Amino acid sequence: MKNKILLIAAFSMLIYSGCKLEDNPTNAVTTASLATTADGLTNAVNGAYALFKDHEVFEGTTDANNMYLRQYFQMSDFASDDVVCSQVTTDPLWLSFTLAHVPTQENASYFWYISYKIISDANTVIEAGSKISNPTPAQQQLIGECYFLRAFCTFNLARFFAEPYTINPNAPGVILRTSTTDPAVKARASVKDTYTQVIADAVKASQLMTDGASRGVTFATKEAAEALLSRVSLYEGDYQSAITYSNAVINSGRFTEATAADYKTLFANAQADKETIFCIAFDALDDYGKEGSIASQYYTNGNSGWGEEFASQPLRDLYAQNPSDVRTSYIDDDVDSTGTQQYKNGIPIYYITKFSFQGGSPSLSSPIMFRLSEMYLNRAEAEANLNQTTAALTDVDFIRSNRGLSGALYNGTVPAGQTALDVVLQERRLELAFEADRTFTVYRNKQNMDRTYWGYHILGLQAADINLSVAPANYPNLIVPYTSTKIIYYIPEAEILSNSAATQNP
């Protein structure tokens, strides 16, 4: 790997959430000296970004499966109705598919650990920045980036480990870590208080970061903070704020919606594409190949990955309603030389390629965290909830007109049997498939997850049981209610054992 400065190692600082400090510092830097060390702040902040993609030591070992972003997509989309599992496995990803969560679940435990490690790094830089008199715009930018990182990671923790705000804002949220001197024993804040902290940090980030000091879309920017605020406001049900922040990003003039032609290469060229608001930069040195890349879960050219998780039948059926939809270009039907469909353990193989082909590599991409399309969809969903039907459908049509569907627009008319919100949520599913959105969107809208299709998310399924001509029946958990305790993960056991103030999820 290329030289990456890891903040926890550099600062020899407290690790929260009951996790041991597992890096041995070699060039320890104090918080106070960060402000006066040449490139100190820059290197420190860059080290925090590296933690999104590095395979960090966890519980004494380094596992290629453990990466923030790998877990981020795995824990969200594998629990949805967009991705199907093709086999039973001992990999903890199967627990995300089956919702058979346990407190010792490794993917969830690592995600919790690495999230708080990034937050701790951000806190160190924020505190160092507070010691700078008259900071330059460049220094303010770096401090603002850390407020963004703290907000982003805290919000994602809340999405995975706490009930949706719209269901129960008074439920336990996550542990708020806003200082390097926070006590290790600390209770979970409520969901409402968690959101309040996230919003405060994101607002502060947007105020500190200026366009003139921006480091580009592979780092946080003012617009990335506003995009986060758009998303958080939508999740909170603050629809007017969601519109306001979406407008701020859309009207910034810094981003352009990918056309139907450009969309096919958007994800392979995320760092340069004009639709990208914020992505995590990977380069050739970060290409983990078959062992540990995000893409290896979804795609293989025969040698590049495991390729065991496919596009689900209900999602493919939805795309099939409009064959000209260019979004289907990210679903690769596996057929042999005679055109015969291929299967794995009875499940038809439809590879997912949104994480492939950066620089031509089948296992490399720079995953997009925020892009312009989401801002239009956030605004549309907020408008639909405020009964601004025409505005909502106009935003949906803007997306569709750039996805090869100019002949299939709504033109202000809601189809019979649907609501404007139904239309928006369907478009959101089509546009943001495999981007860690679907599961959260279903449940925060108080909808049930329908997983009535063949796949090994069905506990006890045998290949001989599969009959693709009919839907599965009489299996447990085919419909997951939004009220189910299974929609969120357990707080990791290590946290509960080391932090007597932390309560467990039911």
C-alpha positions, 0 to 999 in steps of 0.5 A, spaced: 500 500 500 502 507 498 504 511 504 498 513 508 498 516 515 493 513 520 491 518 525 490 513 531 497 511 530 500 518 529 497 521 535 497 515 540 490 517 542 484 514 546 480 509 542 473 509 543 467 504 544 471 499 548 476 497 542 484 497 544 489 501 541 491 496 535 496 501 532 503 502 534 505 509 533 512 510 530 512 518 529 507 520 534 504 527 533 501 531 539 494 535 538 498 541 540 503 540 535 499 539 529 497 546 528 505 548 527 507 542 524 508 543 516 503 539 513 500 536 519 493 538 519 493 536 511 496 529 513 492 528 519 485 529 515 488 525 509 489 519 514 482 519 516 480 518 509 484 512 508 480 509 514 474 508 509 478 504 505 484 500 509 484 494 512 485 495 519 487 491 524 481 489 528 481 484 534 489 483 533 488 481 526 487 484 519 482 481 515 481 482 508 473 482 509 474 488 514 473 495 510 469 501 512 466 501 505 465 494 504 461 493 510 457 500 509 454 497 502 454 490 505 450 491 511 445 496 507 444 493 501 444 485 503 439 487 507 434 489 502 430 487 496 435 489 491 441 484 492 440 476 492 445 471 495 447 465 491 449 461 497 449 459 504 456 462 507 460 462 514 462 469 512 458 474 516 455 478 510 450 472 510 447 474 517 446 481 513 442 477 508 438 473 513 437 478 518 439 473 523 444 478 527 448 476 533 452 481 538 458 478 536 457 479 528 464 481 525 462 486 519 457 490 524 463 490 530 468 492 525 464 497 522 462 500 529 470 500 531 472 503 524 467 509 525 469 511 531 476 511 529 475 516 524 470 520 529 476 520 534 481 522 528 476 528 526 476 530 533 483 530 534 484 535 528 478 539 530 481 540 537 488 542 534 484 547 529 481 550 535 488 552 537 490 556 531 489 563 531 486 566 525 486 560 521 487 560 513 482 558 508 486 552 507 486 550 515 479 552 515 477 547 510 481 542 513 477 543 520 471 543 516 472 536 513 473 533 520 466 536 522 463 533 516 467 526 517 464 526 524 457 528 522 457 523 516 460 517 520 455 518 526 449 519 521 451 512 518 452 509 525 445 511 527 442 508 520 445 501 522 444 501 529 438 505 531 431 505 529 429 510 524 427 517 526 421 517 523 419 511 527 421 513 534 425 519 535 426 517 542 429 511 541 436 510 543 441 512 538 448 512 538 454 514 543 456 521 541 463 522 541 465 529 540 472 530 544 478 526 545 477 526 552 470 523 552 469 518 558 470 511 555 463 509 559 458 513 556 450 512 554 447 512 547 444 519 546 437 518 543 435 518 536 433 525 536 439 528 540 444 524 535 440 527 529 441 534 532 449 533 533 449 530 526 446 537 523 450 541 528 456 538 525 454 538 518 452 546 518 459 547 522 462 544 516 459 547 511 460 554 514 468 553 514 469 550 507 469 555 502 469 553 494 476 557 494 479 552 498 476 546 496 480 540 495 475 536 490 470 531 490 475 526 493 474 530 499 469 533 503 466 540 501 461 545 502 456 542 497 458 535 500 456 538 507 449 540 504 448 534 501 449 530 507 444 535 510 439 534 505 439 527 506 439 527 514 433 532 513 429 527 509 431 522 514 428 526 519 422 528 516 424 535 515 422 536 508 422 543 507 430 543 510 431 537 505 428 542 499 433 547 502 439 543 502 438 540 496 437 546 492 443 549 495 447 543 492 443 543 485 444 551 484 451 551 486 453 550 479 458 545 481 455 539 478 452 536 472 447 531 471 450 525 467 446 524 461 444 517 458 450 516 454 455 518 460 451 514 465 454 508 463 461 510 465 459 514 471 461 509 476 468 507 473 470 515 472 467 517 479 473 522 481 472 526 474 464 525 473 461 532 473 455 528 477 459 526 483 459 530 489 463 526 494 467 519 493 472 516 496 478 515 492 481 509 490 487 508 485 491 502 483 495 501 489 488 500 493 485 495 488 484 489 493 482 484 487 479 478 489 481 478 496 477 484 499 475 489 494 468 491 494 467 489 487 469 482 488 462 480 492 458 482 486 462 481 480 467 476 477 470 475 470 472 468 472 478 470 476 477 477 479 472 476 484 467 471 488 461 474 484 456 471 489 451 476 490 447 478 484 441 483 482 434 481 485 429 478 481 424 484 483 429 489 481 430 486 474 423 486 473 422 493 475 428 495 470 424 490 465 418 495 464 423 500 460 428 496 456 431 503 454 433 504 461 441 505 461 441 504 468 440 496 466 448 497 464 450 496 471 447 489 471 451 484 467 447 477 465 451 471 465 450 467 459 455 462 456 457 462 448 450 459 446 446 465 450 444 460 455 443 463 462 448 461 468 446 459 475 449 458 481 445 454 486 439 455 483 439 462 482 440 466 476 447 470 475 446 477 474 452 481 476 452 488 479 458 492 476 457 499 479 464 498 483 468 495 477 472 498 471 475 504 474 482 504 469 479 498 466 480 493 473 474 489 474 475 490 482 476 497 482 472 504 483 472 510 487 465 509 491 460 515 490 457 517 497 453 523 494 451 525 487 447 530 484 441 525 482 440 524 489 439 531 491 433 531 485 430 525 488 431 528 496 427 534 493 422 530 490 421 526 496 420 532 500 415 535 495 411 529 495 410 529 502 408 536 502 403 535 497 407 538 491 405 533 486 407 537 480 414 539 482 415 532 485 414 529 478 418 534 474 424 532 478 423 525 477 422 526 470 429 530 470 432 524 472 428 519 467 430 524 461 437 523 463 436 515 463 434 514 456 426 514 458 424 521 455 419 517 452 416 514 458 415 521 463 410 522 467 409 529 465 405 531 471 400 525 472 400 520 477 399 513 474 392 510 477 393 506 483 399 510 485 401 516 489 406 521 488 410 518 493 410 511 490 412 514 484 418 518 487 420 512 491 420 507 485 425 512 481 429 512 487 430 505 487 432 505 480 437 510 480 440 509 487 440 501 487 446 498 490 448 505 493 446 503 500 440 507 500 434 502 499 433 499 506 433 505 509 428 508 504 423 503 505 423 503 513 424 510 514 417 511 510 414 506 514 414 500 509 415 493 509 420 490 506 418 484 501 423 479 500 418 474 496 423 471 491 428 465 491 435 466 494 439 464 500 436 470 505 431 464 506 433 460 512 433 453 510 433 454 503 436 448 499 437 448 491 432 443 490 427 447 493 427 452 488 422 453 482 423 460 479 416 459 475 413 460 482 414 465 488 417 462 494 411 461 500 411 458 507 418 461 509 419 465 515 421 473 514 419 473 506 416 480 509 420 484 514 415 489 517 418 496 519 417 495 526 421 489 526 427 489 531 431 485 525 431 492 521 437 494 525 444 491 528 446 489 535 451 494 538 457 490 538 458 485 544 465 489 545 462 495 547 456 492 551 462 489 555 466 495 556 461 500 557 456 499 562 452 505 560 451 502 553 444 499 552 443 493 547 438 493 542 432 488 543 
